[in-house]
Amino acid sequence: MLTPSIREDLQLFEGTPLEDGSPTWLLFDTLTNKYFTIGLNAFRLLNYWNADVDTKTFIKNVEQKGVNLKEEELSDFISFLKVNDLISHHNSEDTKFLIEKYKNQKKHFILSIIHNYLFFKIPLLKPDTFLDSTLMLAKIIGSKLVRYIVYVLGLIGIYFVIQNWDQFINTFLYFFNWNGFIFYAFSLVLVKAIHEFGHAYVAKNYGCNVNSMGIAFLVFFPFLYTDNTNAWRLRDYSNRLRINFAGISTELHLALLATFFWSILEPGTLKSIAFFIATTSWVSSLLINISPFMRFDGYYVLADFLRVENLQPRAFSLAKWKLRQIIFGLNHEQPEKMNANKINFLIFYAWSTWIYRFFLFIGIAILVYHYTFKVLGIILFVVEIIWFICLPIYREMALWWKMRSDIGLSFNFIRTILFILVLFFLFFYPWKNYQKIPAILQSENFISIYAPEEAQIKRVHIKEGDKVQKDQLLIELISPLLNYKINQTIGNLELADLQINNALKSKTNREQLLSLRSKKNKLETEILNHNKIKSSLNIRAPFNAEITFLEKFKKDQWVNQEDPLLSLVDKDTQTIFAFISEKNIAKIDQTKDLFFISSHIDSPKIPLSIKSISKSPVNNFNLYPIVTSLYSGPIAARENSSSDIISEQAYYLISMNLVGDITKVDQKMLGSVNIAIYPTSFAERIYKYVYAVLIRELSF
């Protein structure tokens, strides 16, 4: 085999030393704008390279110059050059290689769509000339004096925000709508544009060209980007760190300024703009860009801080090596040598990234599913799960299968098998046979009594704590206004009778007889209603009960219709209402003992028996508000437009009798019931849940 011709347009730069101090060089491909890090041996090969020479002859020539070179190393180096298109192609063999490479790289139409859907870039401008002409202005804005002024103003702004925290939060809630969303979108574009120019100006300050700026899409989610590839030329890691941190730093300075202006401006458009920029900058910088788990600024800052180029691929390689060692006890060679503490950190970082991405991609898949029409949503959801989660797992397990000859019956492997068996046992064994459900202990008969209308206290016949009988007189009320209305209506009735008698005697007035009789009937009805209200002013007990609440009244005191006069409870008719979700209604085991456990710590367990279970689920909790989240209860609920309390999911109502003697309650006591259910495993529950979701979502 002959050595190929290396492209003459490639450029070579001195790189940063490795952790062990060995030198590196950067090989720059001007066509693809890519940098390749090479070591001392590869540099020597480039230095002594001769094209179109037999490989064995080349090895002899290099060895004569003091370089120890094996045939495998030379073959690997040539493969590196070919795979990355760093050679010139002149003969038919090179042409065949290019054709074969093109065929291998050519993706299926569907795979091409999937890849472009998952991630693609759109360059918008080449800012290098503009950056050169405005670099001096950027240096002035980024000077120490300006930064210190921003810090002082920002601290003042933060102090005023803390002093007016309620106003700040209320402003956020005020803009929590579609109009606010549009304003936040514009603010995000502005803030991110300034963020990217922060990267670009710092890179330009260190002599790096900025080839392009544009917009990239990750699963249709847009974000701006700056091509800072030339920063690889910088030998000083601290300079690269400053470039990568420049975006976050710019946003934080912008957030400090916007916070200050929000705190001093009068309410209006400018104050709203400052609020949008401040909140967008704080949230974007602290929650998104600073994360090292995705390839945003935080990732590159961490890579340069650790001085580990290609952080994620190297960390993932170490993490997979460690995982195989833990699971199978494989003693394969470590992917690379470095400080033990750094290796442990990279392994922890890689595992954390896998967990983070697992939940992130599931969340993205769910969002994509819900924000597209159903057929496309299902397809994209499946693509997300397969591409980002299932495919990496499959590749790793396929690699395990290829390594099966290296896997022996080691302690690690036996431990792994036992661990998997324990997990299977926990997952498939039907464990839980009791469930705690919310419940209310209350009397069947209880009532608060109000005055039928505004009245005066005439006489009170009872006191708080008295036991009363049904229909017993409790309070006498009088209403002067009602008496006046009754007397007035009686007078009008007498007048109507007189008018009817006159109409009967006079032929000329007989045509008014029908309307006069109608008026008389109306007046009689009014008198009847007034008398009913008057009789209700004598408050009587609706059932046998105990007076649990009685306002302290004085004679002739006025009372209204809004405040209760007294409360009655029949403590001899107590029952319990419990609420079980519809997914567990079919699992109730009525043969097991039941107990009510009060929310009061010192209350004993109360044995129960089931009296009845509602035939249909209920989600209106107007009669049982105490168990809902609106009143700090365990059942999630909301209030609809009609002021009804509606639960987020349906519950069945279980009525229960109390067994044995118990402590009597005044009205209601919140607690829970430990109800027996037929045991089911986690696997069965997950299967039924997934099956139900699939049936629901595929029915279109």
C-alpha positions in Angstrom: 0.0 0.0 0.0 1.2 3.5 -0.9 1.1 6.5 1.3 -1.6 9.0 0.2 -1.0 12.7 -0.6 -2.0 15.0 2.2 -3.9 18.2 1.2 -1.7 21.2 0.9 -4.4 23.6 2.2 -4.3 22.1 5.7 -2.9 24.3 8.5 -1.0 23.2 11.6 -1.0 25.1 14.9 0.6 24.5 18.2 -2.0 23.1 20.7 -2.3 23.0 24.5 -0.3 20.4 26.4 -2.1 17.3 27.7 -2.5 16.6 31.4 0.8 14.6 31.5 2.6 17.5 29.8 3.0 16.0 26.4 2.6 18.4 23.5 -0.2 18.5 21.0 -0.9 20.2 17.7 -4.1 21.3 15.9 -4.6 20.3 12.3 -7.1 22.7 10.7 -9.2 21.8 7.7 -10.0 25.1 6.0 -12.8 23.6 3.9 -14.9 22.1 6.7 -13.7 24.6 9.4 -12.7 21.7 11.7 -9.8 21.2 14.0 -8.2 17.9 14.8 -5.9 17.4 17.8 -2.9 15.3 17.1 -0.1 14.0 19.4 3.7 13.9 19.1 3.9 10.8 16.9 1.3 12.1 14.4 3.2 15.4 14.3 6.4 13.6 13.4 4.6 11.6 10.7 3.4 14.8 9.1 6.9 16.3 9.4 8.5 13.4 7.6 5.6 12.6 5.3 6.3 11.4 1.7 3.4 10.7 -0.7 3.2 7.7 -3.0 5.7 5.7 -1.0 5.3 2.1 -0.1 4.3 1.9 3.6 7.1 -0.5 4.5 9.6 1.8 2.8 8.1 4.8 4.6 8.5 3.1 8.0 12.1 2.3 7.3 12.8 5.9 6.3 11.1 7.3 9.4 12.9 4.8 11.7 16.2 6.0 10.3 15.3 9.4 11.5 14.8 8.1 15.1 11.0 7.6 15.1 9.8 4.2 16.3 6.8 3.4 14.2 4.7 0.3 13.9 2.8 -0.7 10.8 -0.6 -0.7 12.7 0.1 2.9 13.8 0.8 4.0 10.3 -2.4 2.2 9.1 -4.5 3.9 11.7 -3.0 7.3 10.8 -3.8 6.8 7.1 -7.3 5.7 8.0 -7.7 8.9 10.1 -6.6 11.0 7.1 -9.0 9.2 4.7 -12.1 9.2 7.0 -11.8 12.9 7.6 -11.0 13.8 3.9 -7.6 15.2 4.7 -5.9 13.7 1.6 -5.8 14.6 -2.1 -7.4 12.1 -4.5 -5.6 11.4 -7.8 -6.0 7.8 -8.8 -8.8 5.3 -9.4 -8.4 3.7 -5.9 -9.1 7.1 -4.3 -12.1 7.6 -6.5 -13.5 4.1 -5.5 -12.9 4.9 -1.8 -14.8 8.2 -2.1 -17.7 6.5 -3.9 -17.8 3.8 -1.3 -17.7 6.4 1.5 -20.5 8.4 -0.1 -22.7 5.3 -0.3 -22.0 4.4 3.3 -22.7 7.9 4.5 -25.8 8.3 2.4 -28.8 7.9 4.7 -32.2 6.5 3.9 -34.8 9.1 3.1 -36.6 8.6 6.4 -33.4 8.7 8.4 -32.4 11.9 6.7 -35.8 13.5 7.6 -35.5 12.3 11.2 -31.9 13.6 11.5 -32.8 17.0 10.1 -35.9 17.2 12.3 -33.9 16.5 15.4 -31.2 19.1 14.7 -30.3 21.5 12.0 -28.6 24.9 11.6 -29.4 28.0 9.5 -26.5 30.5 9.2 -27.9 34.0 9.0 -24.8 36.3 8.8 -21.0 36.5 8.6 -20.3 39.1 11.3 -16.5 39.2 11.2 -16.2 42.6 9.4 -18.8 44.2 11.6 -17.1 42.8 14.7 -13.7 44.3 13.6 -15.2 47.7 13.1 -17.1 47.8 16.4 -14.6 45.9 18.6 -13.3 49.2 20.2 -16.8 50.1 21.3 -17.3 46.7 22.7 -14.0 47.0 24.7 -15.2 50.3 26.2 -18.6 48.7 27.2 -16.8 45.7 28.6 -14.2 47.7 30.5 -13.6 47.3 34.3 -15.1 50.7 35.0 -18.3 50.0 33.2 -18.6 46.6 34.8 -18.1 48.0 38.3 -20.8 50.6 37.6 -23.2 47.8 36.4 -22.4 45.8 39.6 -23.3 48.8 41.8 -26.5 49.6 39.9 -27.4 45.9 39.9 -27.0 45.6 43.6 -29.2 48.7 44.1 -31.8 47.2 41.8 -31.8 43.9 43.6 -32.2 45.7 46.9 -35.2 47.6 45.6 -36.7 44.4 44.1 -36.4 42.7 47.5 -38.1 45.7 49.1 -40.9 45.6 46.5 -41.0 41.8 46.1 -44.9 41.6 46.0 -45.1 44.1 43.3 -42.4 42.2 41.3 -44.3 38.9 41.6 -47.6 40.5 40.8 -46.1 42.0 37.7 -45.0 38.5 36.6 -48.5 37.1 37.2 -50.0 40.0 35.4 -48.0 39.1 32.2 -48.7 35.4 32.6 -50.9 35.2 29.5 -50.6 35.0 25.7 -49.7 38.7 25.4 -47.0 38.2 28.0 -45.8 35.1 26.2 -45.4 37.2 22.9 -43.4 39.9 24.8 -41.3 37.3 26.4 -40.5 35.7 23.0 -39.3 39.1 21.7 -37.3 39.7 24.9 -35.7 36.2 24.5 -34.7 36.9 21.0 -33.1 40.2 22.0 -31.4 38.8 25.1 -30.0 35.8 23.1 -28.8 38.1 20.3 -26.8 40.1 22.9 -25.7 36.9 24.5 -24.2 35.6 21.2 -22.5 38.9 20.5 -20.9 38.6 23.9 -19.3 35.4 22.7 -18.3 36.9 19.4 -16.7 40.1 20.7 -14.6 38.2 23.3 -13.5 35.7 20.7 -12.6 38.6 18.4 -10.7 40.3 21.2 -8.4 37.2 21.4 -7.8 37.3 17.6 -10.3 34.6 16.6 -12.4 34.9 13.5 -16.1 34.4 13.9 -17.2 32.6 10.7 -21.0 32.7 11.1 -23.9 33.5 13.4 -27.4 32.0 13.0 -30.2 30.0 14.3 -30.2 26.3 15.2 -33.2 24.0 15.8 -33.2 21.2 18.4 -36.5 19.2 18.0 -38.0 22.3 16.4 -36.9 24.4 19.4 -35.0 27.4 18.0 -31.9 29.0 19.6 -29.2 31.3 18.3 -25.6 30.2 17.9 -22.2 31.7 17.2 -19.5 29.7 15.4 -16.4 30.1 17.6 -14.5 27.1 16.1 -11.4 29.2 15.8 -11.2 29.5 19.5 -9.5 26.1 19.4 -6.4 27.9 18.2 -6.0 29.5 21.6 -3.4 27.7 23.7 -4.5 29.2 27.0 -7.5 27.4 28.4 -8.4 30.5 30.5 -8.9 32.5 27.3 -11.2 29.8 25.9 -13.0 29.7 29.2 -13.6 33.5 29.0 -15.1 33.1 25.5 -17.4 30.4 26.5 -18.5 32.2 29.7 -18.9 35.5 27.8 -22.6 34.8 26.8 -23.7 34.1 30.4 -21.6 37.0 31.7 -23.2 39.4 29.2 -26.7 38.2 30.1 -26.1 38.6 33.8 -24.8 42.2 33.3 -27.9 42.9 31.2 -30.1 41.4 33.9 -28.5 43.6 36.6 -29.0 46.7 34.5 -32.6 45.8 33.6 -33.4 45.1 37.3 -32.0 48.5 38.3 -34.1 50.3 35.7 -37.3 48.4 36.6 -36.8 49.5 40.2 -36.5 53.2 39.4 -38.8 53.7 36.4 -42.3 54.9 36.8 -45.1 52.4 35.7 -45.3 52.4 31.9 -43.9 50.9 28.7 -40.2 51.3 29.7 -40.7 49.7 33.1 -42.5 46.7 31.4 -39.6 46.4 28.9 -37.1 46.4 31.7 -39.1 43.7 33.6 -39.2 41.4 30.5 -35.5 41.8 29.9 -34.6 41.3 33.5 -36.7 38.2 34.1 -35.7 36.7 30.7 -32.0 37.2 31.4 -32.1 35.8 34.9 -34.1 32.7 34.0 -32.2 32.1 30.7 -28.7 32.4 32.3 -29.3 30.6 35.6 -31.6 27.8 34.4 -30.7 27.0 30.8 -27.2 28.3 29.8 -25.5 27.3 33.0 -26.5 23.6 32.7 -23.5 21.4 31.8 -25.6 18.5 30.7 -26.6 19.9 27.2 -24.1 21.4 24.8 -24.8 25.0 25.8 -22.4 27.5 27.5 -22.3 25.6 30.8 -20.9 22.5 29.0 -18.1 24.3 27.3 -17.3 26.3 30.5 -17.0 23.1 32.4 -14.9 21.5 29.6 -12.4 24.3 29.6 -12.4 24.5 33.4 -11.5 20.8 33.6 -9.2 21.2 30.6 -10.9 18.2 29.0 -11.5 18.7 25.3 -14.5 16.7 23.8 -15.8 16.4 27.4 -18.9 14.3 26.8 -17.5 11.7 24.4 -14.6 11.1 26.7 -16.7 11.1 29.8 -19.2 8.7 28.2 -16.4 6.4 27.2 -15.1 6.3 30.7 -18.6 5.9 32.2 -19.3 2.9 29.9 -16.0 1.3 30.7 -16.7 1.7 34.5 -20.3 0.4 34.0 -19.0 -2.8 32.3 -16.5 -3.2 35.0 -19.2 -2.9 37.7 -21.7 -5.1 35.9 -19.5 -7.8 34.5 -16.2 -7.4 36.2 -14.4 -6.8 32.9 -10.8 -5.8 33.3 -10.5 -4.0 30.0 -7.9 -1.3 29.6 -9.0 2.2 30.7 -9.9 4.3 27.7 -7.4 7.0 28.8 -5.0 7.8 31.6 -5.6 10.8 33.8 -5.9 11.8 37.4 -8.0 9.4 39.4 -10.2 12.2 40.9 -10.8 13.6 37.5 -11.8 10.2 36.2 -14.3 9.7 39.0 -15.7 13.2 38.4 -16.1 12.5 34.6 -17.8 9.2 35.3 -20.2 10.8 37.8 -20.8 13.7 35.2 -21.6 11.2 32.5 -24.0 9.2 34.6 -25.7 12.4 35.7 -26.0 13.5 32.0 -27.6 10.2 31.1 -30.3 10.6 33.8 -30.8 14.2 32.9 -31.2 13.5 29.2 -33.5 10.6 29.9 -36.1 12.7 31.6 -35.5 15.7 29.3 -36.1 13.7 26.1 -39.2 12.1 27.6 -40.4 15.6 28.4 -39.6 16.9 24.9 -41.4 13.8 23.4 -44.5 14.5 25.4 -44.5 18.2 24.5 -44.0 17.4 20.8 -46.9 14.9 21.0 -49.3 17.4 22.7 -48.4 20.4 20.5 -48.9 18.7 17.1 -51.9 17.0 15.6 -52.4 13.5 16.9 -51.0 11.3 14.0 -47.9 13.4 13.6 -47.6 13.7 17.4 -47.6 9.9 17.8 -44.9 9.5 15.0 -42.6 12.2 16.5 -43.1 10.8 20.0 -42.0 7.4 18.9 -39.0 8.8 17.0 -37.9 10.8 20.1 -38.1 7.8 22.4 -36.4 5.4 19.9 -33.7 7.8 18.7 -32.6 9.4 22.0 -33.4 6.6 24.6 -33.8 3.2 23.0 -31.1 3.4 20.3 -28.2 4.3 22.7 -29.3 1.5 25.1 -29.5 -1.0 22.2 -26.0 -0.1 20.9 -24.5 -0.5 24.3 -26.2 -3.9 24.9 -25.2 -5.0 21.4 -21.6 -4.2 22.4 -22.0 -6.3 25.5 -23.1 -9.2 23.3 -20.0 -8.9 21.3 -17.9 -9.0 24.5 -19.7 -12.1 25.8 -16.5 -14.2 25.4 -14.8 -11.9 27.9 -17.6 -12.2 30.5 -16.9 -14.9 33.1 -18.6 -15.9 36.3 -17.0 -13.2 38.4 -18.2 -11.8 41.7 -19.4 -8.6 39.9 -21.5 -10.7 37.4 -23.0 -12.8 40.2 -23.8 -9.6 42.2 -25.4 -8.1 39.1 -27.6 -11.2 38.5 -28.7 -11.2 42.1 -29.5 -7.5 41.9 -31.6 -7.9 38.8 -33.4 -10.8 40.4 -34.2 -8.6 43.4 -35.5 -5.9 41.1 -37.6 -8.4 39.2 -39.0 -9.6 42.5 -39.8 -6.1 43.7 -41.3 -5.2 40.4 -43.5 -8.2 39.8 -44.5 -9.2 43.4 -47.9 -8.0 44.4 -46.9 -6.0 47.5 -49.5 -3.4 48.5 -52.8 -4.7 49.9 -53.8 -1.6 51.9 -54.4 1.9 50.7 -54.9 5.1 52.7 -57.8 7.1 51.3 -59.2 10.5 52.5 -62.2 10.4 54.7 -64.5 12.6 56.8 -66.1 11.6 60.2 -69.2 13.6 60.6 -72.7 13.5 62.0 -75.5 12.7 59.5 -77.6 15.5 60.9 -76.0 18.9 61.5 -77.1 22.3 60.6 -76.3 26.0 61.2 -79.5 28.2 61.5 -79.7 31.7 60.2 -82.4 34.4 60.7 -85.0 34.3 57.8 -84.6 38.1 57.5 -83.3 41.0 59.5 -85.0 40.9 62.9 -84.7 41.6 66.7 -84.1 39.1 69.4 -87.2 38.8 71.6 -86.3 35.8 73.8 -83.6 33.0 73.8 -84.8 29.8 75.4 -81.6 27.7 75.3 -77.9 28.0 76.0 -74.8 26.4 74.3 -74.4 22.7 75.2 -78.1 22.1 75.8 -79.7 19.0 74.3 -83.0 19.8 72.6 -85.9 17.8 71.1 -87.3 18.0 67.7 -89.7 21.1 67.2 -88.5 22.6 70.6 -88.7 26.4 70.6 -85.1 27.8 70.6 -85.2 31.5 69.8 -88.0 34.0 69.3 -87.4 36.8 66.8 -89.6 39.8 66.0 -89.5 41.9 62.8 -91.1 45.4 63.1 -90.7 45.8 59.3 -92.4 42.5 58.7 -95.3 43.4 61.0 -95.7 46.7 59.2 -95.8 44.9 55.8 -98.4 42.5 57.1 -100.6 45.3 58.5 -100.2 47.3 55.3 -101.1 44.3 53.1 -104.2 43.6 55.3 -105.3 47.2 54.8 -104.8 46.8 51.0 -106.8 43.6 51.1 -109.7 45.3 52.9 -109.6 48.1 50.3 -109.7 45.5 47.5 -112.8 43.8 49.1 -114.5 47.2 49.2 -113.7 47.9 45.6 -115.0 44.5 44.5 -118.3 45.1 46.4 -118.7 48.5 44.7 -118.0 47.0 41.3 -120.7 44.3 41.9 -123.2 47.0 42.7 -122.3 49.3 39.8 -122.8 48.2 36.2 -120.2 50.7 35.0 -117.4 49.3 37.2 -118.1 45.6 36.5 -115.5 45.5 33.7 -112.8 46.1 36.4 -114.0 43.1 38.4 -111.5 40.6 37.0 -108.5 42.8 37.7 -109.7 43.6 41.2 -110.1 39.9 42.0 -106.7 39.2 40.7 -105.3 41.9 42.9 -107.1 40.4 45.9 -105.6 37.0 45.2 -102.1 38.5 45.0 -102.6 40.3 48.3 -103.9 37.1 50.0 -100.8 35.3 48.8 -98.6 38.1 50.1 -100.2 37.8 53.6 -99.8 34.1 53.6 -96.1 34.4 52.7 -95.5 37.1 55.3 -97.2 34.9 58.0 -95.0 32.0 57.0 -91.9 34.2 57.5 -93.4 35.5 60.8 -93.9 31.9 62.0 -90.3 31.1 61.0 -89.1 33.8 63.3 -89.8 31.3 66.1 -86.7 29.2 65.6 -87.4 25.5 66.4 -85.1 22.4 66.4 -85.4 20.4 63.2 -84.3 17.2 64.9 -83.1 15.9 68.3 -79.7 17.5 68.7 -77.2 19.3 70.9 -76.4 23.0 70.7 -72.8 23.2 69.7 -72.7 26.9 68.9 -74.8 29.8 70.1 -74.1 33.5 69.6 -74.3 35.7 72.8 -77.4 37.7 72.2 -79.1 40.6 74.2 -82.7 41.4 74.2 -83.8 43.6 71.2 -80.5 43.0 69.5 -80.7 43.1 65.7 -79.5 40.1 63.7 -79.0 39.7 59.9 -79.3 36.9 57.4 -75.5 36.4 56.9 -74.3 35.3 60.3 -75.4 32.0 61.9 -77.5 32.2 65.1 -76.7 28.8 66.3 -75.5 25.3 65.2 -77.1 22.0 66.0 -75.5 18.5 65.8 -77.0 15.1 66.3 -74.0 13.3 67.8 -75.9 10.0 67.9 -75.9 9.6 64.1 -72.3 9.6 63.1 -71.0 8.2 59.8 -67.8 8.3 57.7 -67.6 9.2 54.0 -64.4 8.0 52.3 -63.2 8.7 48.7 -61.4 6.2 46.6 -60.1 6.8 43.1 -61.7 5.1 40.2 -58.6 3.1 39.3 -58.9 1.3 42.7 -62.6 0.9 43.0 -62.6 -2.6 41.5 -59.8 -3.8 43.9 -61.6 -3.2 47.2 -61.5 -6.2 49.5 -64.5 -6.0 51.8 -63.5 -9.0 53.9 -60.6 -7.2 55.6 -60.9 -4.9 58.7 -61.2 -1.2 58.1 -60.0 1.6 60.4 -60.5 5.4 60.4 -57.4 7.4 61.5 -58.1 11.0 62.5 -55.8 13.8 61.5 -55.6 14.6 65.2 -52.6 12.9 66.7 -54.1 11.8 69.9 -57.2 10.2 68.4 -57.5 6.4 68.5 -58.2 4.1 65.5 -61.9 3.6 64.8 -63.1 0.3 63.4 -65.5 0.5 60.5 -67.8 -1.5 58.2 -68.8 -0.6 54.7 -72.4 0.5 54.4 -72.6 1.4 50.7 -70.5 2.4 47.6 -71.7 4.9 45.1 -72.7 3.4 41.7 -71.1 6.1 39.7 -68.0 8.4 40.4 -68.3 11.9 41.7 -66.2 14.9 41.0 -68.3 17.6 42.5 -67.1 18.2 46.1 -69.4 21.1 47.1 -70.7 19.0 50.0 -67.2 17.8 51.1 -64.8 20.8 50.6 -62.7 19.9 53.6 -61.0 17.0 51.7 -60.0 19.1 48.7 -56.7 21.0 48.0 -58.6 24.3 48.1 -58.9 23.7 51.8 -55.5 22.0 52.3 -57.0 18.6 51.8 -55.4 15.6 49.9 -57.7 15.6 46.9 -56.6 17.9 44.0 -59.4 20.1 43.0 -60.2 23.5 41.4 -63.1 25.9 41.4 -65.0 26.3 38.1 -66.8 29.3 36.6 -69.9 28.3 38.6 -68.0 28.3 41.9 -68.4 24.5 42.1 -65.5 22.5 43.6 -64.4 20.0 40.9 -61.8 17.3 41.5 -59.1 16.7 38.9 -60.0 13.0 38.8 -63.1 11.0 39.6 -63.6 9.4 43.0 -66.2 6.9 44.3 -68.0 7.8 47.6 -67.9 5.0 50.2 -70.3 5.4 53.2 -69.2 3.5 56.3 -70.7 2.7 59.7 -68.7 3.0 62.9 -68.3 -0.1 65.0 -68.3 0.2 68.8 -68.2 3.2 71.1 -66.4 6.2 69.8 -65.7 9.8 70.9 -68.5 12.0 69.6 -67.6 14.9 67.3 -69.3 18.2 67.0 -69.5 18.4 63.3 -66.7 17.1 61.0 -63.3 15.6 61.5 -60.8 15.0 58.6 -58.8 11.8 58.5 -58.1 8.8 56.4 -59.3 5.2 56.1 -56.9 2.3 55.6 -58.9 0.2 53.1 -58.0 -3.2 52.0 -57.4 -3.7 48.2 -56.4 -6.8 46.3 -52.6 -6.7 45.9 -51.2 -5.8 42.5 -47.6 -5.6 41.4 -45.9 -2.5 40.0 -45.6 -4.3 36.7 -49.3 -4.9 36.5 -50.1 -1.3 37.4 -47.7 0.1 34.8 -49.1 -2.3 32.2 -52.7 -1.3 32.9 -51.8 2.4 32.9 -49.9 2.2 29.6 -52.6 0.0 28.1 -55.4 2.5 29.1 -53.4 5.5 27.8 -52.8 3.7 24.4 -56.5 2.8 24.1 -57.5 6.4 24.9 -54.9 8.1 22.6 -55.3 5.8 19.7 -59.1 6.1 19.6 -59.3 8.8 16.8 
